[in-house]
Amino acid sequence: MTINPSKSRGHSARVARARVGYLLEVPALLALGAIAIYPLLFNLWLSTRNDVLINPAATRGVGLGNYVTLIQSATFWHDLGRTLFFMVVSVTLEFLVGLGLALVVHREFKARGLVRASILIPWAIPTAVSALLWKMFFDLRSGFVDFALHSLHLPGSQLVWFNSPTLAWVPIIMSDMWKNTPFIALLLLAGLQTIPQELYESARIDGAGGFQAFWAITLPSLRPSIMVALIFRTLSALLVFDAVYVMTGGGPGRATEVVAYYNWSKFMVSLNFGYGATIAVSITLIALVLAGLYVRVLRAQGGLSA
């Protein structure tokens, strides 16, 4: 049996290149392990312990005891319900407004570049700053919302928004919409720019109207962009904390307390690191489930290769 020297050298070269490639991946893998995998594993370990900083003598392993306590906690389930309510309402409104903005700035008009840049300004502002800004807007004494409602003779003036368990959600959701709608609009605009114009021309020739072309061409073509935008925004809304902390502090009472705020209170106020880690792990699991559902829907719709 003869061995082709050229094939042998080619195989050796491919193996050498593969080894170099693996070696070049090592720094990235180490960084990923340091910033993601290690904290996750540490949280998992910490969630199995009774670790309260103000009572170090009681530190011990409790197995799944913290998870049993969490499942039995009415506060956790109420906070999770409020979080899901905020997530559904805010993401839905942001998607609808973001889609409208993307369709508008996708058209040709004067100063389109300036408009595109300007709608990204809210997204560039830190969440705490935008939340404080909207808190001032809804202030009864100095906010413009009360002034505008009163000037236009509309209901809602002279309301103390943050004293109502229901109305307190309005400024929180408005702040989140103003901050994050440009992100969705940007992703959808990128998807719109990939749609061939020939499809619309063919639809016009076939007699399709604007709404028919939007329903039959635009929405199906935007499916991957829509799903990516929804995944990112849903997971971000699930972790909402800054806006609630700045605007209401979870109040009035606990009417606007969300899961992330409950997690922060256990970690930083009660100093119950074991129980706080349990909440953090639970939030991670919920986020993974939601992301998995989105990906499954996307694959079922043909927008993502298996």
Secondary structure in CASP SS format (residue, H / E / C, confidence):
PFRMAT SS
TARGET T0000
AUTHOR 0000-0000-0000
METHOD secondary structure of the structure
MODEL  1
M C 1.00
T C 1.00
I C 1.00
N C 1.00
P H 1.00
S H 1.00
K H 1.00
S H 1.00
R H 1.00
G H 1.00
H H 1.00
S H 1.00
A H 1.00
R H 1.00
V H 1.00
A H 1.00
R H 1.00
A H 1.00
R H 1.00
V H 1.00
G H 1.00
Y H 1.00
L H 1.00
L H 1.00
E H 1.00
V H 1.00
P H 1.00
A H 1.00
L H 1.00
L H 1.00
A H 1.00
L H 1.00
G H 1.00
A H 1.00
I H 1.00
A H 1.00
I H 1.00
Y H 1.00
P H 1.00
L H 1.00
L H 1.00
F H 1.00
N H 1.00
L H 1.00
W H 1.00
L H 1.00
S C 1.00
T C 1.00
R E 1.00
N E 1.00
D C 1.00
V E 1.00
L C 1.00
I C 1.00
N C 1.00
P H 1.00
A H 1.00
A H 1.00
T C 1.00
R E 1.00
G E 1.00
V C 1.00
G C 1.00
L C 1.00
G H 1.00
N H 1.00
Y H 1.00
V H 1.00
T H 1.00
L H 1.00
I H 1.00
Q C 1.00
S C 1.00
A H 1.00
T H 1.00
F H 1.00
W H 1.00
H H 1.00
D H 1.00
L H 1.00
G H 1.00
R H 1.00
T H 1.00
L H 1.00
F H 1.00
F H 1.00
M H 1.00
V H 1.00
V H 1.00
S H 1.00
V H 1.00
T H 1.00
L H 1.00
E H 1.00
F H 1.00
L H 1.00
V H 1.00
G H 1.00
L H 1.00
G H 1.00
L H 1.00
A H 1.00
L H 1.00
V H 1.00
V H 1.00
H H 1.00
R C 1.00
E C 1.00
F C 1.00
K C 1.00
A C 1.00
R H 1.00
G H 1.00
L H 1.00
V H 1.00
R H 1.00
A H 1.00
S H 1.00
I C 1.00
L C 1.00
I H 1.00
P H 1.00
W H 1.00
A H 1.00
I C 1.00
P C 1.00
T H 1.00
A H 1.00
V H 1.00
S H 1.00
A H 1.00
L H 1.00
L H 1.00
W H 1.00
K H 1.00
M H 1.00
F H 1.00
F C 1.00
D C 1.00
L C 1.00
R C 1.00
S C 1.00
G C 1.00
F H 1.00
V H 1.00
D H 1.00
F H 1.00
A H 1.00
L H 1.00
H H 1.00
S H 1.00
L C 1.00
H C 1.00
L C 1.00
P C 1.00
G C 1.00
S C 1.00
Q C 1.00
L C 1.00
V C 1.00
W H 1.00
F H 1.00
N H 1.00
S C 1.00
P C 1.00
T C 1.00
L C 1.00
A C 1.00
W H 1.00
V H 1.00
P H 1.00
I H 1.00
I H 1.00
M H 1.00
S H 1.00
D H 1.00
M H 1.00
W H 1.00
K H 1.00
N H 1.00
T H 1.00
P H 1.00
F H 1.00
I H 1.00
A H 1.00
L H 1.00
L H 1.00
L H 1.00
L H 1.00
A H 1.00
G H 1.00
L H 1.00
Q C 1.00
T C 1.00
I C 1.00
P C 1.00
Q H 1.00
E H 1.00
L H 1.00
Y H 1.00
E H 1.00
S H 1.00
A H 1.00
R H 1.00
I H 1.00
D C 1.00
G C 1.00
A C 1.00
G C 1.00
G H 1.00
F H 1.00
Q H 1.00
A H 1.00
F H 1.00
W H 1.00
A H 1.00
I H 1.00
T H 1.00
L H 1.00
P H 1.00
S H 1.00
L C 1.00
R H 1.00
P H 1.00
S H 1.00
I H 1.00
M H 1.00
V H 1.00
A H 1.00
L H 1.00
I H 1.00
F H 1.00
R H 1.00
T H 1.00
L H 1.00
S H 1.00
A H 1.00
L H 1.00
L C 1.00
V C 1.00
F C 1.00
D H 1.00
A H 1.00
V H 1.00
Y H 1.00
V H 1.00
M H 1.00
T C 1.00
G C 1.00
G C 1.00
G C 1.00
P C 1.00
G C 1.00
R C 1.00
A C 1.00
T C 1.00
E C 1.00
V C 1.00
V H 1.00
A H 1.00
Y H 1.00
Y H 1.00
N H 1.00
W H 1.00
S H 1.00
K H 1.00
F H 1.00
M H 1.00
V H 1.00
S C 1.00
L C 1.00
N E 1.00
F H 1.00
G H 1.00
Y H 1.00
G H 1.00
A H 1.00
T H 1.00
I H 1.00
A H 1.00
V H 1.00
S H 1.00
I H 1.00
T H 1.00
L H 1.00
I H 1.00
A H 1.00
L H 1.00
V H 1.00
L H 1.00
A H 1.00
G H 1.00
L H 1.00
Y H 1.00
V H 1.00
R H 1.00
V H 1.00
L H 1.00
R H 1.00
A H 1.00
Q C 1.00
G C 1.00
G C 1.00
L C 1.00
S C 1.00
A C 1.00
END
